[in-house]
Amino acid sequence: MIRFLADIILFLSIFIFPWWVSLLLILFCIFVFNNFYEALFFAFFIDSAYSLSLFSSVNFYFGVSIFVSIVFVFSYYIKEIVKFNFFR
């Protein structure tokens, strides 16, 4: 139930808040919940909605998705070291 509520809040935050607030919420949820695969979908949705280019001279529009994917993979190792899961 809490995870479903977090999904709804993340979905609404993409439309209400700036992109960086939604990114921070996604990163928080990655570290709070186990196997938060929805983060990849929300990151792709942020890239599609805002068309962000991380590098001004190069048209590279999927930087947020790649960043969230890297954090998602490394979060498994970080969680083992830190034991940061609240809802376990």
C-alpha positions in Angstrom: 0.0 0.0 0.0 2.8 2.4 0.8 4.6 1.6 -2.4 1.4 2.2 -4.4 1.1 5.6 -2.7 4.7 6.4 -3.5 4.0 5.6 -7.1 1.1 7.9 -7.2 3.1 10.7 -5.6 5.9 10.2 -8.0 3.6 10.3 -11.0 1.9 13.5 -9.8 5.3 15.1 -8.9 6.4 14.8 -12.6 3.5 17.2 -13.5 3.5 19.4 -10.5 7.2 19.9 -9.4 10.3 20.7 -11.4 12.2 17.8 -12.8 14.9 17.8 -10.2 12.4 17.4 -7.3 10.9 14.4 -9.1 14.5 13.0 -9.5 15.2 13.4 -5.8 12.0 11.6 -5.0 12.9 8.8 -7.3 16.3 8.4 -5.8 14.8 8.4 -2.3 12.3 5.7 -3.3 15.1 3.6 -4.8 16.9 3.5 -1.5 13.7 3.0 0.6 12.0 0.2 -1.3 13.3 -3.1 -2.4 13.4 -3.6 -6.2 11.8 -0.3 -7.1 11.7 -1.0 -10.8 9.2 1.8 -11.4 12.0 4.2 -11.0 13.2 3.3 -14.5 9.8 4.0 -15.9 9.5 7.4 -14.1 13.0 8.4 -15.2 12.2 7.7 -18.8 9.0 9.6 -18.4 10.9 12.6 -17.0 13.2 12.5 -20.0 10.3 12.3 -22.4 8.3 15.0 -20.7 11.0 17.6 -20.2 13.4 16.7 -23.0 16.4 17.5 -20.8 19.8 17.7 -22.3 22.6 17.3 -19.7 25.3 18.6 -22.1 24.5 21.9 -23.8 26.6 21.2 -26.9 25.5 17.6 -27.5 21.9 16.5 -28.0 21.9 13.8 -25.4 18.4 13.6 -24.0 18.3 10.4 -21.9 20.8 11.5 -19.2 18.3 11.2 -16.3 17.3 7.6 -17.4 20.9 6.5 -17.6 21.7 8.2 -14.2 18.7 6.5 -12.5 19.7 3.2 -14.1 23.2 3.4 -12.7 22.0 4.4 -9.2 19.4 1.6 -9.4 22.1 -1.0 -10.0 24.5 0.3 -7.4 21.7 0.7 -4.8 21.8 -3.1 -4.3 25.4 -2.9 -3.2 24.9 0.3 -1.2 21.9 -1.2 0.6 24.0 -4.2 1.7 26.6 -2.0 3.2 24.3 0.6 4.8 21.2 -1.5 5.6 19.0 1.5 4.7 15.7 -0.3 4.1 12.9 1.2 6.2 10.0 -1.0 5.2 11.7 -4.4 5.5 
